[in-house]
Amino acid sequence: MPDSELSPAIHYRDFLRFLAAQLKPVSYFEVGTSMGGSLSDISCDAVCVDPEFEITHNVIKKRNRTMFFQMTSDDFFAVEKLENYFPSGVDIAFLDGMHLFEYTLRDFINVERFCHQRSIILLHDCLPSNLRMTSRFFRKGEDWTGDVWKLIPILKKYRPDVRVLLLDCPPTGLVCCTNLDPESVILSKSYYKIVDEFAHQSLDDARLNALDAQFPLARSAELFARPEDLTIYFPFSRRPCSISNAVRSATHSVVPRFQSLFIVTSTLNPTIGVVDAATRVSQTREGILSIRENASDSTILFIDNSPGDVGDKIQQEISDIVDIVVPLDGDPVAGLLSKNGLKSLAETHMLLKALKYVADAGLATQLTRIFKLSGRYRLSPGFDINTYQQGCLRGKYVFLRRIQSWYDPTTYVFSTRLWSFDTELIDETTQLFFNTLLDCTVDIEHSFYKYINKTKVVEFDRIHCEGIVASTGVMISE
């Protein structure tokens, strides 16, 4: 990995400790524990594999379970099942075993089978700083990465669905893999072909310098300084996720799945309206929990543009029941709009930020439909997520049936408390938000009706959403 002229990068162990402290995993798997340095940086339950442990660090800490398997990783996966120790899957896996690409490739294939949709696999030593350390032959007393750098072009060619982020962590980088698919058999079926293809490939100076250009490169020091930015790269959830039954089957059949994202927009501490902050927090919690109850497999993204501080306790309460929090701290536009009570513009700005997160985090390829639910509203018992799986809604928006405008009887409005769109429409929806920002003459409901492509709109008589209107305190049910 070429030297950086920017602020000093964060050592990989310091970054691993930082990552675990921020994401709070509950299950950790490690290949290549050796003396236990990296293991000592993680405090959750751990399964560790190494053919010859030489533990010199405090690796037990306060965790409930630390399991050591003194064997090769190939032997471990041949006789053990990670699901026996982590039934909900592996949250973080750190692969730092034999520094030969075919070994690391097998480790990746084997551990991915026990991952869930928000797992992270970290690969060490894939960004060498010089050519000598990339030799396949170990030299005692010298830094050695071997040829595990080959995992970078392998993943790029054979698994473009995996989201790969390169981190400039000394001494030899970290490769972070998310958007994992435990049902994928592409690498396992192509294993011998891949080994034959890459066995004789080597690096020269030009390829070494271009290695970190194959995927996005993040500056570890910048993430360390702004931990809130981690959610851009790591859509991690502490909510238990079950390993797919297909993983346990012998056929590994791949079944297309309907994946939905709920964007919950909120102003927990507002400057306008008749609903006080404490009530807003309570109603927002109810709304989020209604998603958990009525659309349990959905991902929930929360974004708030309160002009004032809502307090650490409330922030933590909300963070604990959602999957993703997109912070707007320090956003001058969000602060200005919210402070001046420009509700529609503030909401549109939040939606733009949320969709930018979806794009930056590579979530769009995982999703089929995105819902927007206004904070303080909740899904009522009649809501059925299966309704939205109908083929006729492919490439469509879904709104409550239009109603006549309250100020211009010649036009109509779409309610925006709960609406959704197929992910094929992400670019079109982003442009819709921009049009609303530029020409929000009345409110977001009028602007949506004005600018949306109505041939792509399906209108429901009931969308099963209920709550209290903030400006009036009136209870509504749609």
C-alpha positions as CSV (number, residue, x, y, z in Angstrom):
1,M,0.0,0.0,0.0
2,P,1.6,3.3,-1.1
3,D,2.5,5.8,1.6
4,S,-0.1,8.4,2.3
5,E,0.7,12.1,2.4
6,L,-2.5,12.7,4.5
7,S,-2.9,12.5,8.2
8,P,-1.3,9.3,9.7
9,A,-3.4,6.3,9.2
10,I,-4.8,4.2,12.1
11,H,-3.0,0.9,12.8
12,Y,-5.2,-2.0,12.0
13,R,-5.5,-3.2,15.6
14,D,-6.5,0.2,16.8
15,F,-9.1,0.4,14.0
16,L,-10.4,-3.0,14.8
17,R,-10.9,-2.0,18.5
18,F,-12.5,1.3,17.3
19,L,-14.8,-0.6,14.9
20,A,-16.0,-3.1,17.6
21,A,-16.6,-0.3,20.1
22,Q,-18.8,1.6,17.7
23,L,-20.7,-1.3,16.1
24,K,-20.9,-3.5,19.3
25,P,-21.0,-6.9,17.7
26,V,-22.2,-9.9,19.7
27,S,-20.3,-12.6,17.8
28,Y,-16.7,-12.6,16.5
29,F,-14.9,-15.2,14.4
30,E,-11.1,-15.2,13.9
31,V,-8.7,-17.2,11.8
32,G,-5.0,-16.7,12.7
33,T,-5.2,-15.8,16.3
34,S,-1.6,-16.5,17.1
35,M,-0.6,-14.5,20.2
36,G,-4.1,-13.0,20.6
37,G,-3.4,-9.4,19.8
38,S,-6.4,-8.8,17.6
39,L,-8.6,-11.0,19.8
40,S,-7.8,-8.8,22.8
41,D,-9.3,-5.9,21.0
42,I,-12.8,-7.5,20.8
43,S,-14.9,-8.0,23.9
44,C,-17.9,-10.0,22.5
45,D,-18.2,-13.8,22.4
46,A,-15.5,-15.2,20.1
47,V,-14.5,-18.4,18.2
48,C,-10.8,-18.5,17.4
49,V,-8.9,-20.8,15.1
50,D,-5.2,-21.3,14.8
51,P,-3.0,-24.4,14.3
52,E,-0.6,-23.3,17.0
53,F,-1.7,-20.8,19.6
54,E,1.0,-18.7,21.4
55,I,-1.3,-16.5,23.5
56,T,0.5,-13.6,25.3
57,H,-2.4,-11.1,25.5
58,N,-5.4,-10.9,27.8
59,V,-7.9,-12.5,25.5
60,I,-10.5,-13.6,27.9
61,K,-11.5,-10.1,29.1
62,K,-15.1,-10.0,30.3
63,R,-16.7,-11.9,27.5
64,N,-19.0,-14.8,28.3
65,R,-17.5,-17.3,25.9
66,T,-14.1,-17.5,24.2
67,M,-13.6,-20.7,22.2
68,F,-10.2,-21.9,20.9
69,F,-9.8,-24.5,18.2
70,Q,-6.2,-25.5,17.7
71,M,-6.4,-26.7,14.2
72,T,-6.2,-25.4,10.6
73,S,-9.2,-23.5,9.4
74,D,-9.8,-26.2,6.8
75,D,-10.1,-28.8,9.6
76,F,-12.3,-26.5,11.6
77,F,-14.8,-26.1,8.8
78,A,-14.7,-29.8,8.1
79,V,-15.7,-30.9,11.6
80,E,-17.4,-27.8,13.2
81,K,-20.4,-25.7,12.4
82,L,-20.3,-22.0,13.3
83,E,-24.0,-22.0,13.7
84,N,-23.7,-24.2,16.7
85,Y,-21.9,-21.4,18.5
86,F,-23.5,-18.4,16.8
87,P,-27.0,-19.4,15.8
88,S,-27.8,-15.9,14.6
89,G,-24.7,-15.8,12.4
90,V,-21.3,-14.1,12.6
91,D,-21.3,-10.3,13.1
92,I,-17.6,-9.7,12.4
93,A,-15.1,-12.2,11.0
94,F,-11.3,-11.4,10.8
95,L,-9.3,-13.6,8.4
96,D,-5.6,-13.5,9.1
97,G,-4.5,-17.0,8.5
98,M,-2.0,-18.6,6.1
99,H,-0.8,-15.8,3.8
100,L,-1.5,-17.7,0.5
101,F,-4.5,-16.6,-1.5
102,E,-6.0,-20.0,-2.0
103,Y,-6.2,-20.5,1.8
104,T,-7.8,-17.1,2.4
105,L,-10.2,-17.7,-0.4
106,R,-11.3,-21.0,1.2
107,D,-11.7,-19.2,4.5
108,F,-13.8,-16.5,2.9
109,I,-16.1,-19.1,1.2
110,N,-16.5,-21.1,4.4
111,V,-17.2,-18.2,6.8
112,E,-19.6,-16.4,4.4
113,R,-22.0,-19.4,4.7
114,F,-22.5,-18.4,8.3
115,C,-23.0,-14.7,7.8
116,H,-26.2,-12.7,7.9
117,Q,-27.1,-9.7,5.7
118,R,-25.2,-7.2,7.9
119,S,-22.1,-9.2,8.7
120,I,-18.6,-7.9,8.0
121,I,-15.7,-9.9,6.9
122,L,-12.3,-8.3,7.4
123,L,-9.3,-9.4,5.4
124,H,-5.8,-8.6,6.6
125,D,-2.6,-8.2,4.6
126,C,-4.2,-7.5,1.2
127,L,-2.5,-4.1,0.6
128,P,1.3,-4.8,0.7
129,S,3.7,-1.8,0.8
130,N,6.4,-3.4,-1.3
131,L,6.9,-6.2,-3.7
132,R,9.3,-8.3,-1.6
133,M,6.6,-9.0,1.1
134,T,4.3,-10.5,-1.6
135,S,6.4,-13.6,-2.1
136,R,4.6,-16.9,-1.6
137,F,7.7,-18.0,0.4
138,F,7.9,-17.0,4.1
139,R,11.1,-15.1,5.1
140,K,11.7,-15.3,8.8
141,G,12.2,-11.9,10.4
142,E,10.6,-10.0,7.5
143,D,7.2,-8.5,7.0
144,W,5.2,-11.0,4.9
145,T,1.8,-10.7,3.3
146,G,2.1,-13.5,0.8
147,D,-0.2,-13.2,-2.2
148,V,-3.5,-12.7,-0.4
149,W,-3.7,-9.4,-2.3
150,K,-5.2,-11.6,-5.0
151,L,-8.5,-11.6,-3.1
152,I,-9.1,-8.0,-4.3
153,P,-9.2,-8.8,-8.0
154,I,-10.9,-12.1,-7.3
155,L,-13.8,-10.5,-5.5
156,K,-14.0,-7.7,-8.1
157,K,-14.3,-10.3,-11.0
158,Y,-16.3,-13.1,-9.4
159,R,-18.3,-11.4,-6.7
160,P,-19.2,-7.9,-7.8
161,D,-22.3,-8.1,-5.5
162,V,-20.0,-8.0,-2.4
163,R,-19.4,-4.5,-1.3
164,V,-15.6,-4.1,-0.8
165,L,-14.0,-1.2,1.0
166,L,-10.2,-0.8,1.3
167,L,-8.8,0.8,4.5
168,D,-5.3,2.4,4.7
169,C,-4.6,0.8,8.1
170,P,-0.8,0.1,8.6
171,P,1.1,-1.9,8.1
172,T,-0.7,-3.8,5.3
173,G,-4.3,-2.5,5.1
174,L,-7.7,-3.9,5.9
175,V,-10.2,-5.1,3.3
176,C,-13.8,-4.8,4.6
177,C,-16.5,-6.9,2.9
178,T,-20.2,-6.3,3.4
179,N,-23.4,-7.1,1.5
180,L,-22.5,-10.8,1.9
181,D,-24.7,-13.6,0.6
182,P,-24.6,-16.9,2.6
183,E,-26.4,-18.6,-0.2
184,S,-23.9,-17.7,-2.9
185,V,-22.0,-20.7,-4.4
186,I,-20.2,-18.7,-7.1
187,L,-16.8,-18.9,-5.4
188,S,-17.1,-22.5,-4.2
189,K,-18.2,-23.8,-7.6
190,S,-15.4,-21.8,-9.4
191,Y,-12.7,-22.4,-6.7
192,Y,-10.3,-24.5,-8.8
193,K,-10.8,-22.3,-11.9
194,I,-10.0,-19.3,-9.8
195,V,-6.9,-20.9,-8.3
196,D,-5.7,-21.9,-11.8
197,E,-6.4,-18.4,-13.1
198,F,-4.6,-16.5,-10.3
199,A,-1.8,-18.9,-9.3
200,H,0.8,-17.5,-11.5
201,Q,-0.2,-13.8,-11.4
202,S,2.3,-11.5,-9.7
203,L,2.6,-7.8,-8.9
204,D,4.9,-5.3,-10.5
205,D,5.4,-1.7,-9.3
206,A,2.6,-0.4,-11.5
207,R,0.1,-3.1,-10.4
208,L,1.1,-2.6,-6.7
209,N,0.4,1.1,-6.9
210,A,-2.9,0.5,-8.7
211,L,-4.1,-2.2,-6.3
212,D,-6.0,0.2,-4.0
213,A,-7.7,1.8,-7.0
214,Q,-9.9,-1.3,-7.7
215,F,-12.4,-0.5,-4.9
216,P,-13.2,2.6,-2.8
217,L,-10.4,3.6,-0.4
218,A,-11.3,5.1,3.0
219,R,-8.9,7.0,5.2
220,S,-8.9,5.4,8.6
221,A,-7.9,8.6,10.3
222,E,-11.0,10.4,9.0
223,L,-13.3,7.6,10.1
224,F,-11.6,7.6,13.5
225,A,-12.2,11.3,13.8
226,R,-15.8,11.1,12.7
227,P,-17.3,7.8,14.0
228,E,-20.7,8.8,12.8
229,D,-19.5,8.3,9.3
230,L,-19.1,4.5,9.9
231,T,-22.7,4.0,9.0
232,I,-21.9,5.1,5.4
233,Y,-19.7,2.0,5.0
234,F,-21.0,-0.4,7.6
235,P,-24.8,-0.9,7.6
236,F,-24.5,-3.0,10.7
237,S,-27.4,-4.1,13.0
238,R,-27.3,-5.6,16.4
239,R,-30.9,-6.9,15.8
240,P,-30.6,-10.7,15.6
241,C,-30.7,-12.1,12.1
242,S,-31.2,-15.8,11.4
243,I,-29.0,-17.6,9.0
244,S,-31.1,-18.6,6.0
245,N,-32.4,-22.2,5.9
246,A,-30.9,-22.4,2.4
247,V,-27.5,-22.2,3.9
248,R,-28.1,-25.3,5.8
249,S,-29.4,-27.2,2.8
250,A,-27.2,-29.3,0.7
251,T,-28.5,-27.7,-2.6
252,H,-27.8,-24.0,-1.6
253,S,-30.7,-23.1,-3.8
254,V,-30.9,-19.3,-4.3
255,V,-34.4,-17.9,-3.9
256,P,-35.1,-14.3,-4.8
257,R,-36.1,-12.4,-1.7
258,F,-38.2,-9.3,-1.2
259,Q,-36.1,-6.9,0.8
260,S,-37.6,-3.6,2.0
261,L,-36.1,-0.5,3.7
262,F,-38.2,1.9,5.8
263,I,-36.9,5.5,6.0
264,V,-38.2,7.0,9.1
265,T,-38.0,10.8,9.1
266,S,-38.3,12.7,12.3
267,T,-38.0,16.0,14.2
268,L,-37.9,14.9,17.8
269,N,-37.2,18.4,19.2
270,P,-39.2,20.8,17.0
271,T,-39.8,24.5,16.9
272,I,-43.4,24.3,15.7
273,G,-46.5,22.1,16.3
274,V,-48.6,21.3,19.3
275,V,-47.0,18.0,20.2
276,D,-44.2,18.3,22.8
277,A,-40.8,16.6,22.5
278,A,-41.4,13.9,25.0
279,T,-44.6,12.8,23.2
280,R,-42.8,12.9,19.9
281,V,-40.1,10.6,21.2
282,S,-42.8,8.1,22.5
283,Q,-44.8,8.2,19.3
284,T,-41.6,7.7,17.2
285,R,-40.7,4.7,19.2
286,E,-44.2,3.3,18.6
287,G,-43.9,3.9,14.9
288,I,-40.5,2.1,14.7
289,L,-41.8,-0.8,16.7
290,S,-44.9,-1.0,14.5
291,I,-42.5,-1.7,11.6
292,R,-40.8,-4.4,13.6
293,E,-44.2,-5.9,14.2
294,N,-45.8,-5.7,10.8
295,A,-42.7,-5.9,8.5
296,S,-40.2,-7.7,10.7
297,D,-37.6,-8.5,8.0
298,S,-37.3,-4.9,6.9
299,T,-34.3,-2.7,7.5
300,I,-35.1,0.6,9.3
301,L,-33.1,3.8,8.6
302,F,-33.7,6.7,11.0
303,I,-32.9,10.3,10.2
304,D,-33.7,13.3,12.4
305,N,-33.3,17.0,11.8
306,S,-34.1,18.5,15.2
307,P,-32.7,22.0,15.5
308,G,-31.8,21.4,19.1
309,D,-30.0,18.6,21.0
310,V,-32.3,15.7,21.7
311,G,-29.9,14.3,24.3
312,D,-27.7,11.2,24.4
313,K,-30.2,9.0,26.2
314,I,-32.9,9.6,23.6
315,Q,-30.5,9.1,20.7
316,Q,-29.4,5.8,22.2
317,E,-33.0,4.7,22.8
318,I,-33.8,5.2,19.1
319,S,-30.5,3.8,17.9
320,D,-31.1,0.6,19.8
321,I,-34.3,-0.2,17.9
322,V,-33.3,0.8,14.3
323,D,-30.7,-0.6,12.0
324,I,-29.2,2.6,10.6
325,V,-29.0,6.1,11.9
326,V,-28.0,8.8,9.4
327,P,-26.7,11.8,11.4
328,L,-27.3,15.4,10.3
329,D,-25.1,16.9,13.1
330,G,-23.3,19.9,11.7
331,D,-25.3,20.0,8.4
332,P,-25.9,23.7,7.9
333,V,-28.8,23.2,5.5
334,A,-30.7,20.8,7.8
335,G,-30.1,23.2,10.8
336,L,-31.4,26.2,8.9
337,L,-34.5,24.6,7.5
338,S,-35.5,23.0,10.8
339,K,-34.7,26.1,12.9
340,N,-37.0,28.2,10.7
341,G,-39.8,25.6,10.7
342,L,-39.6,24.9,7.0
343,K,-41.1,21.4,7.4
344,S,-41.5,20.3,3.8
345,L,-38.1,21.5,2.7
346,A,-36.5,19.9,5.8
347,E,-38.2,16.6,5.1
348,T,-37.2,16.7,1.5
349,H,-33.6,17.4,2.5
350,M,-33.7,14.5,4.9
351,L,-34.9,12.2,2.2
352,L,-32.1,13.3,-0.2
353,K,-29.6,12.5,2.6
354,A,-31.2,9.1,3.2
355,L,-31.0,8.2,-0.5
356,K,-27.4,9.3,-0.6
357,Y,-26.7,7.0,2.3
358,V,-28.4,4.1,0.4
359,A,-26.3,4.8,-2.6
360,D,-23.0,5.3,-0.7
361,A,-23.6,2.2,1.3
362,G,-24.4,0.1,-1.7
363,L,-27.8,-0.9,-0.3
364,A,-29.8,-0.4,-3.5
365,T,-28.8,-3.7,-4.9
366,Q,-30.0,-5.5,-1.8
367,L,-33.5,-3.8,-1.8
368,T,-36.7,-4.3,-3.8
369,R,-38.8,-1.5,-2.3
370,I,-38.2,1.6,-0.1
371,F,-40.9,3.0,2.2
372,K,-41.0,6.4,3.8
373,L,-42.8,6.7,7.1
374,S,-43.1,10.0,8.9
375,G,-41.9,10.0,12.5
376,R,-44.7,9.7,15.1
377,Y,-46.9,7.7,12.7
378,R,-47.2,4.0,12.9
379,L,-48.3,1.1,10.7
380,S,-51.8,-0.1,11.8
381,P,-52.6,-3.8,12.2
382,G,-54.0,-4.0,8.6
383,F,-50.6,-3.3,7.0
384,D,-49.4,-6.3,5.0
385,I,-45.9,-6.1,3.5
386,N,-46.8,-9.0,1.2
387,T,-49.2,-6.7,-0.7
388,Y,-46.1,-4.8,-2.0
389,Q,-44.6,-8.0,-3.5
390,Q,-47.2,-8.1,-6.4
391,G,-45.6,-8.0,-9.8
392,C,-47.9,-5.1,-10.8
393,L,-46.0,-2.8,-8.4
394,R,-42.6,-3.4,-10.1
395,G,-41.3,0.0,-11.2
396,K,-44.2,1.8,-9.4
397,Y,-44.8,4.3,-6.6
398,V,-47.5,3.5,-4.1
399,F,-49.5,6.4,-2.5
400,L,-52.7,6.8,-0.6
401,R,-55.4,7.8,-3.2
402,R,-55.0,11.5,-4.1
403,I,-57.2,14.0,-2.5
404,Q,-58.2,17.5,-3.7
405,S,-55.9,20.4,-2.7
406,W,-57.0,22.4,0.3
407,Y,-56.1,25.7,-1.4
408,D,-56.5,25.0,-5.2
409,P,-59.6,23.0,-6.1
410,T,-58.2,22.4,-9.6
411,T,-55.4,20.2,-8.4
412,Y,-54.7,17.3,-6.1
413,V,-52.1,16.2,-3.5
414,F,-50.5,12.9,-2.4
415,S,-50.2,12.2,1.3
416,T,-46.6,11.6,2.3
417,R,-47.0,10.1,5.7
418,L,-46.5,6.6,4.3
419,W,-45.6,6.0,0.7
420,S,-43.1,3.8,-1.2
421,F,-41.3,3.2,-4.4
422,D,-39.6,0.3,-6.3
423,T,-35.8,0.6,-6.2
424,E,-35.8,0.8,-10.0
425,L,-37.0,4.4,-9.4
426,I,-34.2,5.6,-7.1
427,D,-32.7,8.0,-9.6
428,E,-36.1,9.3,-10.7
429,T,-37.1,9.7,-7.0
430,T,-33.9,11.6,-6.3
431,Q,-34.7,14.0,-9.1
432,L,-38.2,14.3,-7.7
433,F,-36.7,15.5,-4.4
434,F,-34.5,18.0,-6.1
435,N,-37.5,19.4,-8.0
436,T,-39.4,19.7,-4.7
437,L,-36.5,21.6,-3.1
438,L,-36.3,24.0,-6.0
439,D,-40.1,24.6,-6.3
440,C,-41.8,23.8,-3.1
441,T,-44.4,26.6,-3.4
442,V,-46.8,25.2,-0.9
443,D,-45.7,21.9,0.6
444,I,-44.2,18.5,-0.2
445,E,-47.6,17.0,-0.9
446,H,-48.4,19.5,-3.7
447,S,-44.9,19.3,-5.1
448,F,-44.9,15.6,-5.3
449,Y,-48.2,15.6,-7.2
450,K,-46.9,18.3,-9.6
451,Y,-43.6,16.6,-10.5
452,I,-44.1,12.8,-10.1
453,N,-44.7,10.7,-13.2
454,K,-48.3,9.7,-12.6
455,T,-48.2,6.8,-15.0
456,K,-45.9,5.1,-12.5
457,V,-48.2,5.7,-9.5
458,V,-50.5,3.1,-8.0
459,E,-53.0,4.5,-5.6
460,F,-54.4,2.5,-2.6
461,D,-57.7,3.3,-0.9
462,R,-56.1,2.3,2.4
463,I,-52.4,2.2,3.3
464,H,-52.9,1.3,7.0
465,C,-51.0,4.2,8.6
466,E,-52.2,6.1,11.7
467,G,-51.0,8.9,14.0
468,I,-51.5,12.4,15.3
469,V,-51.0,15.4,13.1
470,A,-48.3,17.5,14.7
471,S,-49.8,20.9,13.7
472,T,-53.3,20.2,15.0
473,G,-53.1,17.3,17.4
474,V,-55.9,15.5,15.5
475,M,-55.7,11.7,15.2
476,I,-55.9,10.3,11.6
477,S,-56.0,6.9,10.1
478,E,-55.3,6.4,6.4
